[in-house]
């Protein structure tokens, strides 16, 4: 039986790892009522992120996902980016304080180019440098629907900042 009433589940600050995230993801794939899922501040790595991403490819109703303060790296970010390409419901994804570097940020950025539903993306407090910032900037030149992007506390230098500034000149959606 599927719960038809549950709208929010907050599993923030537990000891959920990849196995637990995989089980939550299995349930998520068939759920049509959940509006907010928080798996923040757990021990979820790339494998758990991959499983959540697989569920997000199928679940077209969940708008808010919080995966901050985990151990998600470039591979997990790439899997979530693949989900962003096909998911038409996700409005906010929080990947703050993970281990995402330039490669993962680049994959997320590539997915943003075609995504029209995301309203808030946090990649703050990761390991993103100039290359990742450049890729995000390229995506923001194309994506004119995403108003909020958080990149604070990364390794972005002058070159990345310049690319983001150039994107601001053509992007009318960013707030």
C-alpha positions in Angstrom: 0.0 0.0 0.0 1.1 3.5 -0.8 0.6 6.4 1.6 -1.6 8.9 -0.1 -1.4 11.6 2.6 2.2 12.2 3.4 3.4 15.5 2.1 6.7 16.1 4.0 9.4 13.8 5.4 12.3 15.3 7.3 15.1 12.8 8.0 17.7 15.5 8.6 20.6 14.7 10.9 20.4 11.0 11.2 22.9 8.3 10.3 21.4 7.5 6.9 23.9 6.3 4.4 23.7 5.0 0.9 21.7 2.0 1.9 19.0 4.0 3.7 18.9 6.6 0.9 18.4 3.8 -1.6 15.4 2.5 0.4 13.9 6.0 0.7 14.4 6.4 -3.1 12.6 3.2 -3.8 9.6 4.5 -2.0 9.9 7.9 -3.6 9.7 6.5 -7.1 6.0 5.5 -6.6 4.9 8.4 -4.4 2.6 11.1 -5.8 1.9 13.2 -2.7 5.3 14.1 -1.2 6.1 17.8 -1.5 9.3 18.0 0.6 12.1 15.5 1.2 15.0 16.3 3.5 17.9 13.8 3.7 20.2 16.6 4.8 23.1 16.1 7.2 23.4 12.4 6.9 26.2 10.2 5.4 24.9 9.8 1.9 27.5 9.5 -0.8 27.5 9.0 -4.6 25.7 5.7 -4.5 22.9 7.1 -2.4 22.7 10.2 -4.6 22.5 7.9 -7.7 19.5 6.1 -6.2 17.7 9.4 -5.3 18.4 10.6 -8.8 16.9 7.4 -10.3 13.8 8.1 -8.2 13.6 11.7 -9.4 13.7 10.6 -13.0 10.4 8.8 -12.3 8.8 11.0 -9.6 7.3 14.0 -11.4 5.5 15.5 -8.4 8.2 16.2 -5.7 9.2 19.9 -5.8 11.7 20.2 -2.9 14.8 18.0 -2.2 17.4 18.8 0.5 20.6 16.8 0.3 22.9 19.3 2.0 25.7 18.2 4.4 26.3 14.8 3.0 29.3 13.2 1.1 28.0 13.6 -2.4 30.8 14.1 -4.9 31.1 14.6 -8.6 29.6 11.2 -9.5 26.5 11.7 -7.4 26.1 15.3 -8.7 26.3 13.9 -12.2 23.5 11.4 -11.5 21.4 14.2 -10.0 22.1 16.3 -13.1 20.8 13.5 -15.3 17.6 13.6 -13.3 17.3 17.4 -13.7 17.3 16.8 -17.5 14.0 14.9 -17.4 12.3 16.0 -14.1 9.6 18.6 -14.7 8.5 19.0 -11.0 11.7 19.8 -9.1 11.8 23.5 -8.0 14.5 23.4 -5.4 17.5 21.1 -4.9 19.9 21.9 -2.0 23.4 20.4 -2.5 25.1 22.7 0.0 28.1 21.3 1.9 29.0 18.2 -0.1 32.2 17.3 -2.0 31.2 18.6 -5.4 34.0 19.9 -7.5 34.3 21.3 -11.0 33.3 18.1 -12.7 30.0 17.7 -10.8 29.2 21.4 -11.1 29.8 21.2 -14.8 27.4 18.3 -15.1 24.7 20.1 -13.1 25.3 23.2 -15.3 24.8 21.2 -18.5 21.5 20.0 -17.1 20.4 23.5 -16.2 20.5 24.6 -19.9 17.3 22.6 -20.6 15.6 22.7 -17.2 12.7 25.2 -17.0 11.2 24.3 -13.5 14.1 24.7 -11.1 13.8 27.9 -9.0 16.6 27.4 -6.5 19.9 25.6 -6.7 22.4 25.6 -3.9 26.0 24.4 -4.6 27.4 26.5 -1.8 30.2 25.3 0.4 31.6 22.7 -2.0 34.9 22.4 -3.9 33.9 24.3 -7.1 36.6 26.3 -8.8 36.9 28.6 -11.8 36.1 25.8 -14.3 32.9 24.8 -12.6 31.9 28.5 -12.2 32.5 29.0 -15.9 30.2 26.1 -16.8 27.5 27.4 -14.4 27.9 30.8 -16.0 27.4 29.3 -19.5 24.3 27.6 -18.3 22.9 30.8 -16.8 23.3 32.5 -20.2 20.8 30.0 -21.6 18.6 29.2 -18.6 16.4 32.3 -18.2 14.0 30.7 -15.6 16.3 29.9 -12.6 16.2 33.0 -10.2 18.3 31.7 -7.3 21.8 30.1 -7.5 24.0 29.9 -4.4 27.8 29.3 -4.9 29.2 30.9 -1.8 32.2 29.3 0.1 33.7 27.5 -2.9 37.1 27.9 -4.6 36.0 30.4 -7.2 38.6 32.9 -8.2 38.7 36.0 -10.5 38.2 34.0 -13.7 35.1 32.2 -12.4 33.7 35.4 -10.9 34.3 37.2 -14.3 32.4 34.5 -16.1 29.5 34.7 -13.7 29.5 38.5 -14.0 29.2 38.2 -17.8 26.3 35.8 -17.4 24.5 38.3 -15.2 24.6 40.8 -18.0 22.4 38.6 -20.2 20.4 36.7 -17.6 17.2 38.5 -16.6 15.9 35.8 -14.2 18.5 35.9 -11.5 17.6 37.8 -8.4 
